């Protein structure tokens, strides 16, 4: 156990909406201004488990968060398939075990032992997120992880915010703010305000940071799809997981009619077009609807979807009243698709930098985030704010599990 009462050794775990695997990161932090990034590891899922998670997500979505209905759906599915997990409890245990393995692998590769670790921030796999009904479900057994690793674990980061009327997302802004502060401190000329930190994963979200902003001045929201729509389409059309390196989209053209259809119908919540909805707002993967694109060639459909992701990010920031951006900071796996990046560069005004350009690994930012939030949670510090989730006042969160 780390005896320093100010800084704690914390591990963070994140399995995102793309369900490709587990990011795990080790940091030292006081949950406020101190931060040292120490190590990271990535544990990929195999295709079978990725499909199992997809079915669990679908079961929970079609049952609108009702666990009993979700269990019945899963039992029906497992009776017709080769999956060994026939209940949410089975899937949760399997998922937790994989996260435990990821922690052990990180520790094995770093110059630390589990006895050194003060806390683990375990986000879990989001199955259903509907803040309007005050429901948010993340798959993950915190007590099991705490027992098996003999380390304190914080999980269930979103529920308190949602219960208090917040969106429960995004939770990254406070960490984005810290990274920007550290960069400006080291090099005042590195970034220009206002700064828009864009995380493009399955869902894209932004943090808007003005000069001299405090935690209470941050503005954040989900803008729309990251790579979820393009991944869904490519999986349906080709069986591949994604448009790797923009292979298909590179040779395609944007179809204007389909682009308009995407804007009007790809994301509606309670009959309201999400792109027109006021802040605060957040999204679940189940909120997206892929239209019939059979009339388009594979390259044209991919290009259209990739351009749409870029457009909704830029358009969302404009709709939030930010007419001029100084620096866009890009993080997340969606930017590995060069077509999305090229389309974004064609639309975004202002300087564009990857998080790596200021010394951060964009693939590991969310894992680092939940390590950071775990320390804040232990110390009763706020995780969310009125400008980030719409909660009425700064709100702490997370549930602590001791070994």
N, C-alpha and C positions, 0 to 999 in steps of 0.2 A: 504494500500500500504506500502511495506517495504521501509523505508527511508534510509537504509544503501546503499550507492552508490557502495560499493564494492561487497557485497554479495546480491544475489536476491533469493527469494523463487520462485521456478519454478516447474511446473508440466509437466511431459512427458507422452505421450500416444503412444502406439504401438499395432497395430493389424497385426500380421505376416502372412506369406504365408500359414500357416496351417489353418488359418481362424477359430480358436477355440474360440477366445474371445479377450478381450481388457486388456492389462497390463497398469496400471497407477501408476506413482511413483511421490513422492514429495521430492525434494532435495533443499539444500541451496548451492549456488555456485557463484563464480565470473566469471565463464566461463573459468577459467584458472587453478590455482592450488588448490584453496579452494573448498572443497566438504564436505557436511554433508548430509547423506542419512536419511530421516526423516520418511517416511511412504510409503506404497504401497497397491494396491488392484487389484483384478482380477475379471473381469466381463465376464462370459462365454456367447457365443452365443447359441441360440437354433438351432436345426437342420434345421428348415425352413430358418432362416436368413443365416446360413452357406451356404445352397444351393443357396440362392439368390445371395450371393457374388460370388459363383462359376460361376453362369450363367453370371453375370456382367463381370467377368474376361474373360470368354470364349467369350462373345460378343465382348469385346474390342480387344481380341487377334485375332479373325478371321477377324476383320475389320482393323487390323494393325494400331490401334490407331485412326482410322477415326470415330469421334463421330457420324456422321450422319448414317453411316452403323451400328454402334453398337446400336444406338437407334432403327433402323429398326429390327435388330435381336431380341432385347429385347421385342419389341411390338409383334413380331411373337410368341415368347416363352410365354409371359404372356397370350396371347389369348388362349393358349392350356393348361394352368396350373392354379393353384389356387393362384398364387402369386399376391399380391396387388400392387407391384411396377412394373410399365410398362415402366419406362424410367430410364436412368442413374441419372437424377435429383431426382427422387423419391427414388432411392436406396441411393444416396448420402445423402439426407436429413435423411433417416432412420438411416444410419450409423453414421452420425454426432450426431443425437439425442442420440444414444446409447453411444457414446463417452462422450457427455455432462453428461449423467446419471452416467457414470463411475467416472467422476471428482467429481460430487456431492456426490457420495457414499464415495469416498476417503476422501473428506473434512469432511463429517459427522462422519467418524471414527477417524479422527485426531483432534488434539487440535488447529485447525486453522479455519479461515473463508475465503471465496472467496476474501474478501477485503484485506487479507494479501498477496495474490498471485500476483507476479509481471508479470509473463508471463507463457503461456502454449505452449509447443512444441507438435504439433499435426502432426504426421507423415502421418496418413491416411492409407487406404488400397490400396496396389499396385495392379493395374489392368493390367498394361502393361509396360514393361521396355525394350527398344531397343535403346541403346546408339548409335549404328551404324547409325541409322536414326535420332538421336538426339530427341528421343521421350521417355518420362517417365511420366506415368499417375498414380497419387495417388488420390483415392476417398476420399473426405473430404471437407466440406464447412467451411473454416476458418472464414469468416465474420459472419456466423450464430453462430458459437461457441462464438466468441468474443462478439456479441450482447447479447446472452442469459446468458452468465456468467459474463459479464461486466469486462472481463479481457483481456489484450492484448494476441493475439495468433500468433504464428509463424508456418506456414506450408509450403508446397512445397519446401522441403529441397534439392531436387535432381536436379531440372530443371536448375539452373544456371550452375552447374558443367557440365551437359550434353550439354548445349548450347555452352559451351566453349571447347567442344571436349573431356570431361572426361567421365568416365563410370557411374558417378552418384552413385557408390557403390563400395565397402562398405564404410559407413560413421562412423562405430563404432571405427576405429583404434585410433583416438585421445582420446577417452574415455578409451579404453583398456590401452593405454599408461599411462594415469593418474592413473588408478587403480594399475598398476604395480609400478609406481613411489612411490605411497603412501605405498604400501606393503613393498618395499625395504627400504623406509625411516624408517618404524617402526621396520623392522627386516631384516637386510642386508643378512642374511643367508637363508631367506625363499624361494627364487627363484634363479635359476641358468640360466645365459644367454648362448646362445640366447633363448628367451622366445617366444613360439608360442601360442597365444591366439586363441582358436578355438571356434567359435560360431556355434553350430549345431542346426539349426531350420529346416524350410522347405528346405532351401538351406544352405550349410555349407560355412563359410568363415573364413579366418585366418588373424591375424595380427602378423607380425614377428618383434620382438623388440630386438635389440642388446644393449649391455651395452653402456651407455652414449648416447643413441640415443636421438635426438631431434624430434620434430614433422616432420621435413623435411626428417628424416632418416627412417621413418616407411615404411614397405612394406606390402601390403594387397591385397587380391583378393578372389573371390569365387572359391572354390575348386571343387564343384560339388553338388550332392544331399546331403541333410541332411536326413530328413525323408519323403521327397516328393514322391519318387518312391515307398518306402515300403507302405506308406499310400495309394497311388493310387491303388496299387495291392490289398491290403487287402480290400479296399472298393469295388473293382470290384469282388473279389472272394467271399467275405463273407457278404458284406454290413456293416461291422464294420468300424469305423473311422480309426483304426490303429491296429498294432500288440501290444496290451497293455502289458507292462512289458515283451515283447519278448516271449509271450506265445507260439506262433507257431514256431518262429525261433529257440527256445531253443532245440527242438527235431529234427531239420532238419540238412541237410548236404549241403555244398556249391557245386553247380553244376558247374564244371569248364568250360564246353562249354557255358552255359548261362552267366557265369561271363565274358568270353571273348566277347560274343555278347554285353553285357552291356557296356563294355569298348569301343567297336568299334561303337556302334550305339545309345546309350541312350542319347547322348547330342552332336548334331551337329548343328553348326550355320553357315549359308551361305556355306554349304558344307564342313566345316572344323570341324574335331573332336575337341571339346572344350578341352579335356584333353591334346591334343598336342599343343594347341594354346599358343602363347607367352603372357606375361604380357604387359600391364594391361588388365584385363578381368573381366567380371561380367555376371551374369545369371538372367534370368526371369524364372518363373515356366513353362511358355510355351515352353522353350527351351528343356525340358526333354521329352523323348519318351520311353514309357514302351513297351518293346518287348512282343511278344506272349509267355506266360509262361504256356500255358495250359498243356504242356507235363510234367510239374513238379508237385510234390505233394505240398500242401499248406505249410508244414513245410520247405521243401527244397527250394521252391521259396523265402520264407521269409528270410531264412538264407542267401541265395545268395545275395539278395538285401541289407541286413544289413551288410554283409561282404564287399559289394561293396562300401557302404557309407564310412566305415572305411578306406578302401584301398585308395579311391580317395583323402581323406584328407591327409594321410601320403605321398602318391605319389606326390600330388600337391606341398607339401612343399619341397620334394626332387628335383622336377623339377625346383623349383625356386632357386636352388643352395644352399639350407640349408642342408648340409650333416650330421650335428650333432646338435641335439636340447638339450638344458639344461633342460628346464621345459616346458611341455605342460600344459596350463591352459584351462580347459574345462567349457563351459557355453552353455546354451540353452536346450530346451526341448527334443532334439533328444537323449541326453545322458540318459534320463529316460529309454530308451530301453536298458536293460542290455546286449543284444546280440551285438548291435552296440558297446557298451563300451568294452565288452570282445574281440571282433574282433580287435578293435583299440589297446587295450593293447598288443595283440599278435604281432602287427606290429610296434608300435611306440617305438623307442629307446629314453631313457631319462626319467626323472621323470615326472609322470603324477599326476596332482592335479585338483580337482574340484574347481571352483571359491569360493564355500562355505568354502573351507579349508583356504582361506585367508580373510574370513570375508564378502563375497559378495553373494547376492542372484542372482544366475545365471538366474533365470526366469525373473527378473526385470531389467536386465542390459540395455536392449534396450529402455525400457520406461525411465529409468534414463538418458540414452544417449540423447534422444530427448529433455528432460528438459535442459540438459547441452548445447546442440547445440542451443537451443532457446536463451539462454543467450549470447552465442558467436555471434549468428546472430544479436541480438540487438546491440551488441558492435562492429560489423563490423570485427570480428575475423574470421580467416580461419576455414572452416569445412572440407575441402578436400585438398589433397596434391599430387604432382606428383607421389609419390610412392604408394599412396592408391587408386587413381582413374585414374591416367594417365593424369590428367589435367596439362597444361603447367606450371602453377605456383600456389602457395597456393590460394585457392578460398573460399570466403565466400558464403553464400546462405541463402535461406529461404525468405518468404514473410511475412511481418508484417501486422496484421489486428488489428485496435484499436476498442474498443467498440463504 
